[in-house]
Amino acid sequence: VQLQASGGGLVQAGGSLRLSCAASGRIDSSNTMGWSRQTPGKQRESVATITNAGSIYYADSVKGRFTISRDNAKNTVYLQMNGLKPEDTAVYYCRLFSGSYGMDYWGKGTQVTVSS
């Protein structure tokens, strides 16, 4: 499975960005896709996840500002980020967990920088 993420960049505080991640390869129907982020010296943290059935999780820090969605036909997950804050600055990683194979896949990170 390969994950190709796009959409990061530089934005001012209060602005918006939309991340996309397309998965390709051997993808089972029972999977969870999502986004995690990491800053230097800190552990990677889960930001949002969505199952193929549409169950969603958000970290408390992004609730009400970020929206995760997916297009199962395209094996693509999106993260709409509104009301961005400087503390959202991080490298964002796309993730796919395969329930059938018990495998965890990660894409290359995309940098999100929010200036104050």
C-alpha positions in Angstrom: 0.0 0.0 0.0 1.3 3.5 -0.9 0.0 6.7 0.5 0.4 10.0 -1.4 -0.4 13.1 0.6 -0.7 16.6 -0.6 -2.0 20.0 0.4 0.4 21.3 3.1 1.8 24.8 3.1 2.1 28.1 4.9 -0.9 29.9 6.1 -1.6 32.7 8.5 -3.4 32.1 11.8 -7.1 31.8 11.3 -6.7 30.5 7.8 -7.5 27.2 6.2 -5.8 24.3 4.4 -7.1 21.1 3.0 -4.9 17.9 3.0 -5.6 15.0 0.7 -4.2 11.5 0.8 -4.7 8.9 -1.9 -4.0 5.2 -1.1 -3.1 2.7 -3.8 -2.2 -0.9 -3.8 -3.7 -3.9 -2.0 -6.4 -2.2 0.1 -9.0 -4.2 2.0 -12.5 -3.0 2.6 -12.0 -3.0 6.4 -9.7 -0.1 7.0 -9.2 3.1 8.9 -7.6 6.2 7.4 -6.5 9.2 9.2 -4.0 11.9 9.9 -1.3 12.3 12.6 1.1 15.1 13.2 4.5 15.5 14.7 6.7 18.4 15.8 10.4 18.2 16.6 11.1 16.5 19.9 7.5 15.4 20.4 5.7 12.1 19.8 3.5 11.7 16.8 -0.1 12.3 17.8 -3.3 11.2 16.1 -5.3 14.2 14.8 -8.3 12.5 13.2 -9.3 9.1 11.9 -12.3 7.7 9.9 -13.2 4.1 9.3 -14.5 2.9 5.9 -18.0 2.8 7.6 -17.7 6.5 8.5 -16.9 6.4 12.2 -14.8 9.4 13.1 -12.4 10.3 15.9 -10.9 13.8 16.5 -8.3 14.8 19.0 -9.7 17.3 21.5 -7.2 20.0 20.2 -8.8 20.1 16.7 -12.5 19.4 17.5 -14.7 22.0 15.9 -11.9 23.2 13.6 -10.9 20.2 11.5 -13.1 17.9 9.5 -12.1 14.5 8.2 -13.8 12.8 5.3 -13.1 10.1 2.8 -14.1 8.9 -0.7 -14.1 5.1 -0.6 -14.3 4.8 -4.3 -11.1 6.8 -4.7 -9.4 5.4 -1.5 -8.8 9.0 -0.5 -9.0 10.7 2.8 -9.3 14.5 3.3 -8.6 16.8 6.2 -10.2 20.2 6.1 -8.4 22.5 8.6 -10.1 25.7 9.5 -9.3 28.3 12.1 -5.6 27.2 12.1 -3.4 28.2 15.0 0.4 28.4 15.3 0.3 25.3 17.5 -1.1 23.3 14.5 2.3 23.8 12.9 3.7 20.3 12.3 4.5 17.6 9.8 1.2 15.9 9.0 1.3 12.2 8.1 -1.4 10.2 6.4 -2.1 6.7 7.8 -4.0 3.7 6.7 -4.6 0.8 9.1 -5.8 -2.4 7.5 -8.2 -4.3 9.7 -8.0 -7.5 7.6 -4.2 -7.7 7.4 -3.4 -6.0 10.7 -0.9 -3.7 8.9 -0.2 -0.1 9.5 0.9 2.1 6.6 2.2 5.7 6.6 2.7 8.2 3.9 5.5 10.7 3.7 4.7 13.8 5.7 3.5 17.1 4.5 4.5 20.3 6.3 1.9 22.6 7.6 3.1 25.9 9.0 0.8 28.5 10.6 2.3 31.9 11.2 1.0 34.2 13.9 
